[in-house]
Amino acid sequence: MLISIIIPMYNEQNTLLNTIAQVDFYLRSRFDGNKNFSYEIIASDDGSADNTRALLNEACKQYDRLRIVANDVNRGKGAAVRNGILHAEGDIIIFTDCDLAYGTDVIGRMAEMFDPGTDIVIGSRNLSKDGYEGYTFLRKLMSKTYIKLISAAAGFKHSDSQSGIKGFRKEAAHKIFSRCEIDRFAFDLEALMIAGKFGFKIREMPVKIINHAEGTSKVRIVKDTLRMLRDVAKIKKRLKTLT
């Protein structure tokens, strides 16, 4: 079994080398020597304006299982994830953020969740009692409210549509993401709504944020909620004719 790890990147020159080293070390430690498993790491550069691309080119000389795909201009995390997934060759395809918010052990746990009847596994902070550990009360409240509002609008029945780690069987991943159009925040919700349209089986697993990114969150709660709701309406309309 080949496992593909997709890491979307935009202006990550300060973090990407450490991230790749951690992911490669974890995967090599876990799967090397096991004839039934192998892995690839795909860095998906979303038109970075800093030194990200040059550092990735150098990293490829050190890490033989690292590949690069890239958008020529910045389009958004959804576009970067989609590009990476559609180039992935793995039987199981998992994407996670460059800050490794959920760590690396979660990758192995997620891969083990794929029993014969499972097409998609999504991480859920709401299934873990300490899933929001380290969040301020206000940030936790805003995140939970945001998820509930968006999920209600989308008709999404699972507990966390917005966690930054999700896994797919190759067949499901390529069928879903080849039909995705959203480039920014609503991209993973779009993918899950399309998955529901085609009847793919989704499982959830508890995850916990263990690495909190420094600085201010990029999410602007009011503006981005309104944008998400508009995107959800567009997705629901498009799903009616999607084949």
Wavefront OBJ file of the C-alpha trace (Angstrom):
o trace
v 0.000 0.000 0.000
v 1.308 3.427 -0.959
v 0.395 6.351 1.293
v 0.517 9.894 -0.110
v 0.851 12.859 2.236
v -0.195 16.195 0.736
v 1.164 19.346 2.380
v -0.232 22.605 0.938
v 2.210 25.511 1.224
v 2.112 29.249 0.727
v 5.084 31.379 1.814
v 6.341 28.688 4.195
v 10.079 29.317 3.882
v 10.485 29.443 7.666
v 8.743 26.152 8.423
v 8.807 23.834 5.422
v 12.206 22.190 5.958
v 11.372 21.257 9.534
v 7.934 20.011 8.465
v 9.291 17.805 5.693
v 11.976 16.441 8.025
v 9.380 15.549 10.671
v 6.972 13.913 8.227
v 9.694 11.956 6.437
v 11.234 10.787 9.726
v 7.862 9.630 11.036
v 6.877 7.800 7.845
v 10.297 6.232 7.383
v 10.333 5.059 11.008
v 6.825 3.641 10.781
v 6.744 2.083 7.343
v 10.290 1.340 6.192
v 10.982 -2.375 6.434
v 7.311 -3.186 6.008
v 6.926 -4.698 2.546
v 3.210 -3.903 2.591
v 3.645 -0.134 2.910
v 5.478 2.720 1.237
v 4.933 6.463 1.107
v 5.371 9.670 -0.834
v 5.289 13.289 0.346
v 3.841 15.881 -2.021
v 4.567 19.533 -1.292
v 1.924 21.576 -3.103
v 3.176 25.131 -3.486
v 0.374 27.639 -3.989
v 2.319 30.276 -5.907
v 4.526 31.333 -3.006
v 6.185 34.746 -3.279
v 9.037 33.967 -0.869
v 11.839 31.381 -1.035
v 9.516 28.369 -0.638
v 10.012 26.967 -4.139
v 13.802 27.189 -4.057
v 13.936 25.485 -0.660
v 11.644 22.721 -1.908
v 13.899 22.142 -4.909
v 16.875 21.754 -2.559
v 14.883 19.483 -0.222
v 14.143 17.111 -3.099
v 17.873 16.378 -3.298
v 17.797 15.154 0.295
v 14.414 13.416 0.463
v 13.950 10.828 -2.261
v 10.212 10.448 -1.598
v 9.433 14.143 -1.815
v 7.700 15.513 -4.906
v 6.665 19.080 -5.749
v 3.561 20.298 -7.536
v 2.859 24.004 -7.892
v 0.348 26.642 -8.922
v 1.919 29.507 -10.853
v -0.078 32.067 -8.861
v -1.630 32.060 -5.411
v -5.157 30.648 -5.634
v -5.926 29.385 -2.147
v -5.504 26.344 0.067
v -8.272 24.463 -1.721
v -6.500 24.796 -5.057
v -3.215 23.642 -3.515
v -4.799 20.596 -1.852
v -6.669 19.712 -5.034
v -3.524 19.965 -7.153
v -1.628 17.742 -4.749
v -4.364 15.129 -4.522
v -4.863 14.885 -8.269
v -1.130 14.231 -8.691
v -0.968 11.703 -5.855
v -0.369 8.039 -6.630
v -1.117 6.619 -3.187
v -3.791 4.076 -2.338
v -4.511 6.281 0.692
v -4.165 10.057 0.308
v -3.983 12.264 3.392
v -3.629 16.034 3.534
v -2.415 18.012 6.528
v -1.259 21.586 7.110
v 2.355 22.726 6.941
v 2.319 23.686 10.624
v 1.552 20.032 11.482
v -1.162 21.233 13.857
v -2.168 17.644 14.672
v 1.361 16.232 14.797
v 2.642 13.255 12.810
v 1.360 10.259 14.793
v -2.116 11.123 13.558
v -1.041 10.083 10.039
v -0.520 6.454 11.038
v -3.697 6.372 13.100
v -5.667 7.742 10.177
v -4.197 5.228 7.715
v -5.248 2.394 10.047
v -8.866 3.628 10.019
v -9.352 2.548 6.405
v -11.132 -0.759 6.775
v -12.657 -2.321 3.615
v -15.879 -0.327 3.991
v -14.310 3.108 4.542
v -13.692 5.631 1.767
v -12.885 8.784 3.757
v -11.581 9.501 7.252
v -11.833 13.005 8.712
v -10.227 14.316 11.869
v -12.599 15.747 14.451
v -11.652 18.047 17.301
v -15.162 17.610 18.677
v -14.706 13.870 19.273
v -11.715 14.425 21.530
v -12.220 15.837 25.021
v -8.986 17.803 24.631
v -9.410 18.526 20.916
v -9.412 22.276 21.540
v -6.758 22.287 24.250
v -4.748 25.489 24.085
v -7.574 27.479 22.501
v -8.835 30.512 24.360
v -12.455 30.240 25.480
v -13.527 32.792 22.872
v -11.647 31.104 20.034
v -13.094 27.726 20.999
v -16.617 29.144 21.154
v -16.235 30.889 17.807
v -14.825 27.763 16.148
v -17.582 25.486 17.429
v -20.312 27.993 16.517
v -18.816 28.476 13.060
v -18.734 24.727 12.410
v -22.310 24.209 13.590
v -23.625 27.089 11.493
v -21.853 26.007 8.324
v -22.715 22.327 8.826
v -26.378 23.157 9.354
v -26.440 25.213 6.153
v -24.704 22.430 4.207
v -26.674 19.548 5.725
v -23.406 18.019 6.929
v -24.049 15.372 9.585
v -20.576 14.780 10.992
v -19.020 16.650 13.898
v -16.170 18.648 12.316
v -16.070 19.638 8.663
v -13.179 22.072 9.074
v -10.320 20.169 10.696
v -7.089 20.409 8.738
v -6.456 16.690 8.345
v -8.479 14.364 6.123
v -7.791 11.112 4.306
v -9.278 9.478 1.197
v -8.968 6.275 -0.746
v -7.437 7.077 -4.126
v -10.587 6.289 -6.107
v -12.728 8.501 -3.881
v -10.143 11.304 -3.762
v -9.775 11.562 -7.521
v -13.509 11.293 -8.214
v -14.284 13.977 -5.635
v -11.484 16.494 -6.199
v -11.684 16.344 -9.979
v -15.165 17.825 -9.498
v -14.225 20.444 -6.889
v -14.121 24.133 -7.815
v -13.753 26.030 -4.527
v -10.229 27.365 -4.055
v -10.421 28.794 -0.544
v -12.036 28.173 2.851
v -15.028 26.113 1.748
v -12.980 23.607 -0.245
v -13.048 20.731 2.253
v -16.743 21.176 2.933
v -17.313 21.082 -0.827
v -15.320 17.849 -1.037
v -17.382 16.259 1.746
v -20.660 17.382 0.196
v -19.606 15.831 -3.123
v -18.605 12.679 -1.223
v -22.116 12.523 0.195
v -23.577 12.975 -3.277
v -21.721 9.871 -4.493
v -22.423 7.823 -1.375
v -18.857 7.478 -0.119
v -18.606 6.186 3.453
v -17.090 8.683 5.887
v -15.597 7.851 9.284
v -14.413 10.278 11.923
v -11.482 9.997 14.287
v -10.670 12.190 17.308
v -7.776 14.598 16.833
v -6.134 17.181 19.037
v -4.348 20.388 18.136
v -0.820 20.003 19.500
v 1.010 22.670 17.500
v -0.569 26.105 17.632
v 0.585 28.393 14.843
v 2.108 31.627 16.037
v 0.482 34.911 15.197
v -3.050 35.930 14.440
v -5.564 33.561 12.897
v -6.243 34.184 9.232
v -9.948 33.531 9.752
v -12.098 36.671 9.903
v -15.147 35.203 11.552
v -17.942 37.435 10.209
v -16.594 38.011 6.700
v -15.492 34.415 6.206
v -18.714 32.957 7.613
v -20.726 34.994 5.117
v -18.384 33.896 2.327
v -18.719 30.258 3.410
v -22.512 30.502 3.447
v -22.481 31.930 -0.081
v -20.165 29.138 -1.195
v -22.386 26.508 0.427
v -25.379 27.840 -1.501
v -23.408 27.611 -4.752
v -22.226 24.089 -3.958
v -25.719 22.853 -3.135
v -27.014 24.271 -6.409
v -24.210 22.655 -8.395
v -24.644 19.280 -6.682
v -28.101 18.937 -8.218
v -26.594 18.537 -11.691
v -23.234 16.997 -10.760
v -22.460 13.621 -12.351
l 1 2 3 4 5 6 7 8 9 10 11 12 13 14 15 16 17 18 19 20 21 22 23 24 25 26 27 28 29 30 31 32 33 34 35 36 37 38 39 40 41 42 43 44 45 46 47 48 49 50 51 52 53 54 55 56 57 58 59 60 61 62 63 64 65 66 67 68 69 70 71 72 73 74 75 76 77 78 79 80 81 82 83 84 85 86 87 88 89 90 91 92 93 94 95 96 97 98 99 100 101 102 103 104 105 106 107 108 109 110 111 112 113 114 115 116 117 118 119 120 121 122 123 124 125 126 127 128 129 130 131 132 133 134 135 136 137 138 139 140 141 142 143 144 145 146 147 148 149 150 151 152 153 154 155 156 157 158 159 160 161 162 163 164 165 166 167 168 169 170 171 172 173 174 175 176 177 178 179 180 181 182 183 184 185 186 187 188 189 190 191 192 193 194 195 196 197 198 199 200 201 202 203 204 205 206 207 208 209 210 211 212 213 214 215 216 217 218 219 220 221 222 223 224 225 226 227 228 229 230 231 232 233 234 235 236 237 238 239 240 241 242 243
